[in-house]
Amino acid sequence: MKTFMNEDFLLSSKTAQKLYHEYAECMPILDYHCHLNPQEIYEDRKFENITQVWLGADHYKWRQMRSNGVEEKYITGDATDREKFQKWAETLEMAIGNPLYHWSHLELKKYFGYDGYLNGDTAEEVWNLCNVKLQEDGMSARNLIKQSNVTLVCTTDDPVDSLEWHKKIAEDDSFDVQVLPAWRPDKAMNLEKLDYLEYLATLSEVSHVKIENFVTLIEALKVRMDFFAKNGCSVSDHGLEYVMYKPASKEEIEGIFAKRLDGKTLSYEETLKFKTAYMVALGKEYHKRNWVMQLHYGVKRDNNQKIYKEIGPDTGVDCIYNFAPSSEMADYLNALVVSDELPKTIIYSLNPVDNAAIGTIIGCFQGPEAVGKIQQGSAWWFNDHKTGMTDQMISLANLGLLGNFIGMLTDSRSFLSYTRHEYFRRILCELIGGWVENGEYPADYKTLEKIIKGISYNNAVRYFGFDL
């Protein structure tokens, strides 16, 4: 029996161990999509205790604590940090088979030097150990990024953001990790939201463009794109229920937008037509600017309205949305490719059932402009566990070129989440090592090194074109 989480954790063969320890383990990290707070990076935040690092904004953990019958007081409420940590420790011991069990212990091992395991009985020991460690200078936000071997971070930023903290980081020569904004314009698209007109007023103000129709909405966004580009942005991201395609004439789109400006209620069909026009218009802008477009879809948000009203969004009450017609996603990409305006695109679905559909769609739209121009993104959110990552990579290998995959991203608000890249790389090496051991791929280590290092880091550097 193997010891818990030893150096060959998840690596069952000699080939897998060689691929990981010789090729993957040493590679830097390119964090091209995350939710880190740039202000905390600039101010080099230090954390008072492990609860602040682990539970402060981690809805993954909140969700599991509720599943363990923990009162909300000990999750997002007014309990002490020590009490919250105890409840999390008691929850974690029940999380056998859950990636949170692995992630948590990888973080304890890497950042705190703890080789044991966390449960209700060891909580006091771990609490004291971590809190002493967190007082060291090396455990500040910047130093956690540095010791994780990260070369570049892309945060997630709204078009109206001032990017104040990104500017300050860029001007600070004492920190050599690039922290770049990524464009997330969902609020300008979601015209069904109650606060949409208020948002448009803010967008008008910061862009100096009076938004009075659809054309001026796009003009305002283009102004902000120029501003983001000046601050290093070359990546966009969209959160969608699904990638829709309901085309309409320019006149119809203007009529729909005018109705919303007048405060009138739109039909679902009208909303889809507007969003289609919006996504087509922005896709063309991304192509013009050589930006990468990311499409995250397949989530139904804020299902528990009681928790949503009390706490807000991103609090652990989202689920997989299982309506995503692949034909409409293909039609959307085609609407951009027919005019030679399809940008480099990464497609993520929260529903693992969509793996094969994505794999076949991306093969329809590849081109010589970039290696792997259209990518299937890494297993996302509810899928970034051993089974989900393995299934996503097997599907991509079956239907496309796994060797050109741009690999893992953090998609996290925590400065300790970089062990997810280690987790991913171990799973990657186990998968490919198994194929080699089984005679399904030759023991050609020159090529295997290229593939492993590429998926771990090099492919993403090439794909995004960052200056590293």
N, C-alpha and C positions, 0 to 999 in steps of 0.2 A: 504494500500500500504506500502510495506517495504521501509525503508530509504535506500539510496544508500550505498552499501557495509558495512552494519553493521556487528556485531559479528556473525550473522547467515547467512552471505552471501553464497548463493548457497545451503543452508540447509533448506529444506522446511518442514521437519517433526521433531517431538520431538526425534525420534530414530536417525535420521541423526545428529541432534545437539549433542546428547549424545555421539555417536560414535566419532564425531570429537573432541569435547571439552574434553572428558575424556580419549580418547585413542590415537587419531592421532596427535592432536595439539602439544603435548609435546615431540614427538619423535624426536631424532636427525636426521641429514641428512647425507647420504652416497652418495657423488657425484662421482659415478663411471665412468662417461663419461662427460667431459667438454672440453672447449677450452680456459681456463684461461691461462694467461701468467705466467709461474713460476718465471721469473725474476721480474715481478711486485709484486709477493707474497713475494719473498725474500727481495726486496728493500722496501717493505711495502708502496707501492705507495699511495700518496695522490692526489686527483683530485682537480683541480682549480675550476671547475664549473660542473653543472649538464649535460651540453652538452658532456663533455668529458666522463662522466660515461655512458650516455644514447645513444649517437649517434656516438661515436668514431669508433665503428666497428660493429654496429648492422644493418645488412642488412635486417632484418625483418622491421625495421622502415624506412630504405631507400626506400624499395619497396613501402610502403604505401604513403610516401611523393611523390614519382613519380606519384602514382595513384591519388594524389590530385593536380596534375599539378604543383608541385614545381620545379623550375629550379635546375639543378644539382649543381649550385653554392652554394645553401643553403643546399645541402645534403652532398656531398663529396668535394665541391669546397672551394673557398677561402673567403666565407662570414664569418663574425664574429660568434663566438660561440653564442652570444645573438641572432643574426639574425637566426641562424639555429634552436635554441630552439623555437623561435617564430613560425617558419614554422612548426615545429613538433607539437606544441600546437594547431595550427590551423588545422592540419591534424587529430590529435587525436579526436577532437570533432566530426568528421565525421565517426569515427571508431566504431559506434554502432554495437554490435554483434561480434566484432573482439577481440580475446584474448589479443591483445596489449592494449586495453582499460582497461581490468581487470588487467593485469600485471603491467601496468604503475601506476595505482592507488593503487594497493597493495604495490608497492615499495614506493610510496610517503607516504603512511600511516605508513608502518613498519619502514622505515629508516629515514624519515623526519618528522613524526608526523603530516602530512597534511591530514585533513579529508574532504577537499573540492574536487573540480574536476577541472581538467586542461582543459582550452580552450584558444582561442586567447585573451580573455578579462582578464583571470586570470594569463596569462603567466608571467607578470612582478612580481606579488606577489610570484608565485611559484619559479621563477628564484632567487629572492632575498632570500627567505626562505632556499632553498636548498643550495645555495652557502655559506651562513653563516654556515649552519650545516656541510657542507663538510670541513670546516676548523678545526673541532673538531678532536681530536686524535682518537676517536672512529669510525671515518669514513674512516680510512685508509684501504688498501686492506686486511691486516691480520685481523683487527678488524671487518670488515664487514663479513668475513668468520666466525669469532668466535661468533659474536652476532647472526649469522644465525643458530647457533647450529650444525655446520658441524664438523664431526669427521675425515673425510678422503676425499681427492680430487685426482682423476686420471685425469691428463692432457692428451693431444694428441701429440705424439712425433714421429718424423721420425727416422728410424734406424741410420742415420748418426749424429744425435744430440749428443752433448757432455754430455748432462744432467748436465751441470755445475751448474745450478741453483737448481736442485733437490738435488744435493750433498750438496750445501751450506745450503739449508733449513733443510736437515736431520741433519746437524751438529749444528744447531742453537737450543739450549735448551729453548730459550725464546718463541718458537712457538710450541705448542703441537698438532697441526692438521697435520696429515700425508699428504704429497703432493707427490704422486707417479707418475712415468711416465707410459704411456700406449703406446703400440707399434702400429704404424700406417704405414705399409710398402707399401702403394699404389704406391709410385714413383718407387719402384723396380719392380713392376708388370706391370706398364703402358708403355710397350715397344713401343707403337705407338706414344708416345709423342716426340716432336722434340728434347728436351734436354735429352733424355734417356741416351745416351752414356756419356754425361757429368756427369749425376748422378751416373752412374756405376763407373766412375773414382773416384768420391768422396767416394763411398762405398768401393771400393778397398783400397783406402788410409787409411780410418779409421779402416777397419777390418784387414788390412795387408794380405789380400787374393787377389791374382791376378785373376780377373774374366775373364776367357777365354772360359767358356762354362756354360751350365745350372747347372751342378754339383757344380762348384766353386761359382756360384751365390748363391746357397742355403748354401754352406759352409760359405760364407761371412756373410750371414744373420744369421746363427747359432752363429757365433762369436759375432755378435752384440746383439743377444738375450741373450747370456751369460752375456754380459756387462749390458744390461737392467735389467736382473734378479738380478745382484749384487746390483743394485740401487733400488730394491724393486718392479720391474715390474712383474705383473702376469696377465695382461689383454692385449689382442690385439684387434685391430679394423680395419675393411676393408670397404672402400667406393667403392661400385660396381654399375655398371648400372643394373646388375641383377646377380644372383648366377648361373653361367653357368656350364655346364658339357659337354665338348667335348674331350673325352679321346683320347690319341695318344700314340704311342710307345716311348720309351726313345730315340730311334734313330731319330724319327721324331722331337721330341722336341729339341734335340740338333741341328738338321738341321735348324729349325726355328730360334733358338737363334743365330746360326752362321750367318744366313742371316742378322739379325738385327745388329750384331757386325760389319758386313761388310758395314753397311749403306744402305742396300737394303730395299725396301718397302715390307711390308708383306700384305698378303690378310687378310680380316676380319676373315676368318675361321682359318688361322694360328694364328692370335692373340688370338682367343678364346681357341685354343688348348694349347697355351703357358700358358695363364692365368689359365686354368684348372689344368695343371700340377703344377703350382706355388701354387695355393690354396690347392691342395692335399698335397703337400710337407710341407707347413707351418702348415696345420691342424694337421699333424702327429707330428710335433715338439711341437705344443701347448699341445697336449695330453701327450707327454713325459714329459713336464715340469709342467703339471697341470695348464696351463694358460687357462683363459676363452677367447673364440673367439667370437667377435662381428661382425655381417655381416649387414652393412647398405646398402640397395640397393633401386633402384626405382627412381633415380634422373637423369635428363638430365641437364647438367650444361652449364653455359655460353651461353645462347641462344641469347642474344642481343650482337652481336659481336662488335657493336659500343661502348657500355659501357665496355665490357670486355677489348677491346684494350686500352681504355682510363684509366680505373681504375684497372682492374685485376679481379681475381676470387673472389668468396664469396662476391659479391656486390649486390645481390638481383635480379639476372636474371636467376635463376634456376627454373626448373619446374618438375612436376611428369613425370616419364618415365613409360609408360604403357605396356612395353613388358617385361614380367617376367614369363617365363614358369615354373610353380611349379614342373613339372616333372624333370627338370634339377636340381633344388635345392634338391629335394629328392634323385636324383642319386648322387649328390655330397656328401651328408651326408652318403649315403649308401656306397660309395667308402671308407669312413673312418671307418665305423662301421664294415665292413666285416673283417677288419684286427684288430679289437678292438683298433682303434686309433682315435676314435671320441672324441674330447674334449668337455667340457661344452661349449654350444653355445647359443648366444642370437641373434635372427633374427628380424630385423626391416625392414619394407617396407614403403617407402614414399607414396605408393598408397594404400588407405584404402580398395580398392577392394580386396587386397591380404589377408585381415585379416583371412577369413575362410580357405584359402589355407594354410597359415602358421599354423593355429590352428590344422588342420588335419595332416600336415607333422610332427610337433613336437611330436605328439602322437605316431608316428611310431618309434621314436628313443630314447624314455626315457629309463632309466635303474636305477639299484640300486646304481650306483656310486655316485649319488647326487640327492637330492629331486629337482624335476623339472630341470633335467639336461639340457634339451633343452627348452629354453624360447622364448616366443614371447616378444620382447622388447616393451616398452611403446610407445604410439602414438608419432610419431616423426615429427618434423619440421612443415610441413604444416598441421599436424594433432593434434598438442598439444594444442587443444582448447576443450571446453566443449563437443561438439558433437563428435570430434575425440577420445578423451579419453574415453568417455562413450561407444562408439561403439566398441573400441578395447577391453575394459574390458568385455562387454557383449559377444562379440565373443569368447574371451578366456574362459569365464565362461561356455558358451554353449558347447564348444568343449574340454575343458580341466579342469584344477584345478586353478581357480582364486586365491584360498587361498595360492598357492605357488608362485604367481607372485612376481618378485623382484622390481616392482614399478618404480618410477619416476627417471629421471636423468635430469641434467640441460642442457647439450649440448649447452653451452653459453660461450661467451667471457666476460660477464659482471659480476662484483662482486655483483650486486644487484639482480641477477636472481633467487636467492634462494626462492623468494616468489612463484615461479612456483611449488615448492613442496607443499606449502600451497594450492595453486589453485587445484593441483592434489588431495590432500588429502580431500579437501572439496567435490570434484566431486565423489571421491571414497565413501565417507561416505553417500552422497546423494543417490548414486546408491544402496548400500547395505542396507541403512536405508529404502529405498523404498520397497525393497524386503521383509524386515521384517514387515513393516507396512501393506503390502499387503498379509501377511500370506504365502509368498513363502519360508521363512526361519524362524525358530523359534527364539524367543527373548532369545536366549541362550547367555547371555552376556559374559560368560567365554570363549566360543569359538569365539564369535564376537571380543572380545578384542584381542585374539590371531591372528585372521585374519587381523584386521585393523593394529595392531602394526607390524605384519609380512610384509604386503605389504608396509607399510610406511618406514620400516627400517630393521627389524630383518631378513627377508628373504634374503636380499642382503648381510648382514654380513655373514650369513651362507653360501650362495652360493659362494661368492668370497673367503671366508676363510681368510679375513683380520684379523690381530692381533689388535683388538680394546679393 
